[in-house]
Amino acid sequence: MSFILVISGPSGVGKSTLLSKLFTEFKDELYFSISSTTRKPRNGEKDGEHYHFITQDEFQQDIKNGYFLEWALVHQNYYGTSLKQTQEALSQGKIVIFDIDVQGFHQIVEKLDEKIVSVFIITKDKEELKKRLIKRNADTIEHLEQRLENARLEMKELDKYDYLIINENLEQSYEALKSILITQKIRTDGQNLEQIRTLWNKGE
């Protein structure tokens, strides 16, 4: 069964760690949508593996050409998801994983609503998120406050998502995410029921 699993949540809640565990266990079934971005690579990030790093002019031209399933301007940088690559992965029966913000989620829903399962991941409270962001040591005080404000605004959209995971315990949160994936895989509306009936009745 092919569908899109959208993962959203503020920076620092543990989305990347949870998705890494999911891909380790289900790597042959999943396709991770690699976003394009105009921001500079961070230490250890590779073009074509973590993001497609392109210029702002290139990104804006791709917007005009309609190449993106969704795109957003976040912290003065553009991020976008390829429509063509998503469609190809779905046609191959893959489960497509998106790690996108709320703005991007709303854009995708407008185009592919019937194929989307959405999960919002958050910490138990704002102070815990602040601790994690400080521990990452990747932001100035100004950027830290901006991220916390963005998180506060994103929390207003919780009711738009199918599932909510409060990531206090990594293993428990992963089991919750894994359960969502498995549940969606066995839904009847995503399977070829006629083929299943034919195989079941074979030999009669």
Secondary structure, 3 states (H helix, E strand, C coil): CCCEEEEECCCCCCHHHHHHHHHHHHCCCEEECCCEECCCCCCCCCECCCEEECCHHHHHHHHHCCCEEEEEEECCEEEEEEHHHHHHHHHCCCEEEEECCHHHHHHHHHHHHHHEEEEEEECCCHHHHHHHHHHHCCCCHHHHHHHHHHHHHHHHHHHHCCEEEECCCHHHHHHHHHHHHHHHHCCHHHCCHHHHHHHHCCCC
